[in-house]
Amino acid sequence: MDDLNTALSVSASGMRAQAGRIRIVAENIANANSTPVAPGLEPYRRQVPVFASFLDKEIAATLVTLNRVELDPTAFTVRHDPAHPAADAEGNVLVANVNPLIEMMDLREAQRSYEANLGALDQVRSMAAATLRILE
Amino acid sequence: MDLSKSPLLAGLGQRLQFLAARTSVIAENIANSDTPDYVARDLSPASFDARVGAALRVSDPRHLQAGGAPGASAKTHLAPDGEASLSGNQVSIETQMMKLSETRMEYGLATSIYRKSVELMRLAVRGGR
């Protein structure tokens, strides 16, 4: 039963990490149209979640965690909008480097991984139930 | 009567222990299916040779018996799924889910045999009633 409890903790850590990733994707989508407040400033920069595995010495298992959030170094989109308060001398405005299509794909992938962890959790739960049925 | 001394129940107990440990390893793979440079792992049962090698030879009655639990000698090893992503991750969720359900079924089999043998013993205790 100890190994099964460990497996539950591992799946939970996977779900937590994927939920964090979904949160970051949501932040990106929400800020897809962000522009700077004044000329010469930068708009919202896309965030990229990076996972890392680590050994939990207490339960001797490799868990996963949302290690760090990096900034996407790709160039900002330039939009011509002379009426915008943040437009430069040529009338161009920098817009966040977020591509909604890429974000949606990332969201789908995170969802799929989350479901896989949930499936693993369910299997482990039914194994624990099978063990307890020995007592009946 | 010590039930854990019964060869059938002891063997099944070790089998359950091994399958639970394997489930834990597979859960780790699924949790790390998006971690850069993570390579899938698997747990393989100890071979007969390894088990014989692990047991210390006793040539004197004063020597201690050190057989080592078979569950403990099962080793984790790298088992890449043959599918690598750009980040260097080598876990295929499909393969891992298949392994998980395979382990789940074997676990179910072992627990039902365990239950049946306990029932058999109960039947003997009750004198067939």
Contacts between the chains, C-beta under 8 A, distances in Angstrom:
chain1	res1	chain2	res2	distance
A	1	B	20	7.3
A	2	B	20	7.7
A	3	B	17	7.1
A	3	B	20	3.6
A	3	B	21	4.7
A	3	B	23	6.7
A	3	B	24	4.6
A	4	B	20	5.1
A	4	B	23	6.7
A	4	B	24	7.4
A	6	B	24	4.7
A	6	B	27	7.9
A	7	B	20	7.5
A	7	B	23	5.0
A	7	B	24	4.2
A	7	B	26	7.9
A	7	B	27	4.0
A	8	B	27	7.9
A	10	B	24	6.5
A	10	B	27	4.3
A	10	B	28	5.1
A	10	B	31	5.0
A	11	B	27	5.1
A	11	B	30	7.0
A	11	B	31	6.1
A	13	B	31	5.7
A	14	B	27	7.7
A	14	B	30	6.2
A	14	B	31	2.9
A	14	B	32	7.3
A	14	B	33	7.7
A	17	B	31	7.3
A	17	B	34	7.8
A	18	B	34	7.6
A	21	B	34	7.6
A	50	B	36	6.9
A	51	B	32	7.4
A	51	B	34	5.3
A	51	B	35	4.4
A	51	B	36	7.0
A	52	B	35	6.2
A	52	B	36	7.8
A	53	B	28	7.9
A	53	B	32	4.8
A	53	B	35	4.8
A	53	B	38	5.5
A	61	B	24	6.2
A	61	B	28	6.0
A	62	B	28	4.6
A	62	B	31	7.9
A	62	B	32	6.5
A	63	B	28	7.7
A	63	B	31	6.7
A	64	B	31	4.6
A	64	B	32	4.9
A	64	B	34	7.9
A	64	B	35	5.7
A	109	B	34	7.5
A	110	B	34	8.0
A	112	B	93	7.2
A	113	B	30	7.9
A	113	B	33	5.6
A	113	B	34	5.7
A	113	B	93	7.1
A	116	B	30	5.1
A	116	B	33	6.6
A	116	B	93	4.8
A	116	B	96	7.5
A	116	B	97	6.5
A	117	B	30	5.8
A	117	B	31	6.1
A	119	B	97	6.3
A	119	B	100	7.6
A	120	B	26	7.1
A	120	B	27	4.9
A	120	B	30	4.9
A	120	B	31	7.9
A	120	B	97	7.8
A	120	B	100	5.9
A	123	B	23	7.3
A	123	B	100	5.3
A	123	B	101	6.8
A	123	B	104	4.9
A	124	B	23	6.0
A	124	B	27	6.7
A	126	B	104	6.8
A	127	B	19	7.8
A	127	B	20	7.1
A	127	B	23	6.5
A	127	B	104	6.0
A	127	B	107	4.9
A	127	B	108	7.7
A	130	B	107	6.3
A	130	B	108	5.4
A	130	B	111	4.4
A	130	B	112	7.9
A	131	B	16	7.1
A	131	B	111	5.9
A	133	B	111	6.8
A	133	B	115	6.7
A	134	B	111	5.9
A	134	B	114	5.5
A	134	B	115	5.1
A	134	B	118	6.7
A	136	B	115	7.6
